[in-house]
């Protein structure tokens, strides 16, 4: 039986709708139990996504669900790239980075008509509920499906750790360790040549990778998009003070949302006379085998997602709070905000 609430003749403005909330256990009364579920990964890939897919598939099968995999995210859903997935399909995937279901951006899915077509594709395959593994943008797509009647569960997978409803997102630990190891190597050569290394890490709107990697590598300066900075005071003066006290190398960590490492390195060299070299780590941070934390967190979140489906507690985002895995209403989750504070940057500065 179709769960879609609208068709082309009465499709409303989705921004004026709200997904059904299941905070009250009675909200699911009268609803038929689900039998078929699908899982997709969307947005930027993150180490640990494969562990989450594996967890959803194996727990789902153990719960008696038929499980389907959707390739290429919402774009694949829109095109109907949907196939059954079994235990063997997810075997030997736990340790692999990236996502074997692949991911893609979908402009079509940003429109109400695109969302409706995606929902109809789920209907074609008789799928009752969808698990979406991704970041904030992916959750907005899931929420839009929920607003027209498709039960959804979101699992946070993004290296940026910028989803406000959860303290941790899958992929964050691996990406920080990858960046830290690269910066440790760059420090060796910066010291040998008495240079300043300006290292650009990922984080267009969120500086969590930059902040924590900067602390972990003993960077002299950390620049994040959430906190304004004064170039002369926060960068030039810090490097000059270090040189005047006998330092011979300097590390400046820049989140990509702040600006170009190349431009900042040129400005530092012009202002201080210290040879400055930019390094952009880029998508190196997305790859690699996931750490223990990302594998276990992804697996635990997958179990919670399937528990929500078993109990007809739909339209949820899986979260980690104080070390425990829980779930919150998707509309509530997307209304939350979080940001790095000036105090956090100042505290990091006390370690320089």
C-alpha positions, -999 to +999 in steps of 0.1 A: +000+000+000+013+034-010+023+058+018+026+088-004+002+116+006+003+137-026+005+134-063+012+159-092-023+173-089-021+184-053+016+186-045+021+215-020+050+237-012+071+213+009+086+241+030+051+246+045+047+210+056+061+191+086+069+155+088+048+134+111+064+132+146+067+099+164+078+112+198+045+099+212+044+061+210+007+063+201+016+081+168+022+048+151-011+032+162-030+018+132+000+019+109+010-013+091+043-028+101+070-023+075+083-052+055+108-037+030+135-011+037+161+006+015+194+023+024+214+049+005+244+071+011+243+108+000+265+139-001+302+137+005+315+102+013+329+096+048+350+067+062+326+044+081+297+047+057+302+011+046+301+000+082+267+018+086+254+002+054+265-032+066+249-027+100+215-016+085+216-046+061+225-073+086+203-060+114+175-054+090+177-090+076+179-104+111+147-084+120+129-101+090+129-071+066+137-074+029+165-049+023+174-030-008+204-009-017+201+024-037+232+034-056+243+070-062+222+085-034+191+105-041+201+108-078+200+070-080+167+069-062+153+094-087+164+071-115+153+039-098+188+024-092+174+000-066+185-036-060+181-063-033+211-065-010+221-095+012+246-105+038+273-115+013+269-081-005+281-063+027+308-089+036+344-075+037+331-039+035+336-029+072+372-019+068+368-001+035+367+037+032+342+055+009+308+040+002+303+009-020+268+021-028+284+053-042+271+088-038+261+117-060+246+152-059+211+155-072+197+188-084+165+171-094+159+161-058+159+198-046+124+203-062+091+190-050+086+172-083+119+155-078+111+144-043+077+130-055+094+111-082+118+096-057+089+086-035+072+069-064+103+049-072+102+036-036+065+026-043+075+008-075+097-015-055+073-018-026+097-002-002+081+010+031+109+030+047+142+046+037+175+049+057+196+078+046+233+080+056+248+114+050+250+150+063+227+179+068+218+183+031+210+146+028+188+149+059+169+177+042+161+154+013+150+127+037+128+152+056+112+162+023+103+126+016+089+123+052+068+154+046+050+136+018+045+104+037+076+083+033+090+070+066+127+078+069+156+074+093+188+095+091+222+083+101+248+111+104+278+104+081+300+134+074+336+142+082+327+178+092+309+168+124+285+197+117+252+181+124+238+200+154+216+172+168+245+148+174+279+152+192+296+129+167+292+121+130+306+090+112+339+097+095+351+126+117+377+106+137+392+090+106+395+123+088+411+140+117+437+113+121+444+114+084+450+151+086+470+149+118+494+123+103+499+144+072+506+175+092+531+157+114+550+149+083+548+184+070+561+197+103+593+177+098+601+194+065+590+228+078+615+225+107+643+214+083+638+244+061+627+269+087+594+275+070+558+283+078+535+256+066+499+268+059+477+237+057+442+238+044+418+212+058+382+205+049+354+225+065+336+249+043+311+261+069+324+242+100+359+244+115+358+213+138+385+194+118+407+225+118+403+232+155+410+197+168+437+189+143+453+222+151+454+214+188+466+179+182+495+190+160+506+220+181+497+246+154+507+282+160+474+295+144+440+280+138+416+298+114+380+287+113+349+301+095+329+305+127+352+329+144+365+362+128+402+368+130+426+398+127+454+388+103+480+411+118+472+403+154+463+366+152+487+354+125+515+379+118+522+388+155+520+351+165+546+341+140+569+370+147+567+364+185+576+328+178+605+337+156+618+362+182+617+336+209+638+312+189+613+291+169+623+279+135+591+265+120+554+274+122+522+256+114+490+275+104+458+254+100+431+269+078+396+255+073+387+258+037+358+281+044+382+308+057+401+312+025+428+299+003+459+285+019+479+297-011+467+333-006+473+332+032+508+317+028+517+345+004+504+372+028+524+356+057+556+356+037+551+392+026+544+404+061+570+384+080+598+374+056+594+338+067+593+314+037+557+301+037+544+271+017+507+261+013+494+226+014+459+216+006+450+182+020+417+181+001+399+148-004+428+129+011+408+134+044+378+116+030+397+084+022+413+055+040+402+027+062+379+039+090+392+040+126+378+018+153+357+046+166+341+052+132+335+015+126+319+009+160+298+042+160+285+034+125+275-001+136+258+011+168+239+038+149+228+012+124+214-010+152+195+020+165+181+029+131+168-007+126+153-006+161+133+025+151+120+007+121+110-024+141+091-002+165+074+020+138+093+050+152+098+068+119+112+102+108+141+101+132+178+111+131+202+088+150+225+107+173+252+103+198+249+121+231+272+117+261+285+085+245+250+069+241+232+063+209+196+077+207+172+092+181+154+125+177+126+138+155+140+148+121+123+182+121+137+190+155+171+178+145+173+200+114+161+230+134+191+227+158+223+247+153+258+245+167+290+264+162+326+268+174+328+296+200+354+323+204+362+307+238+371+274+221+395+292+198+410+313+226+415+282+247+434+265+218+455+297+216+466+292+252+484+261+241+506+279+215 
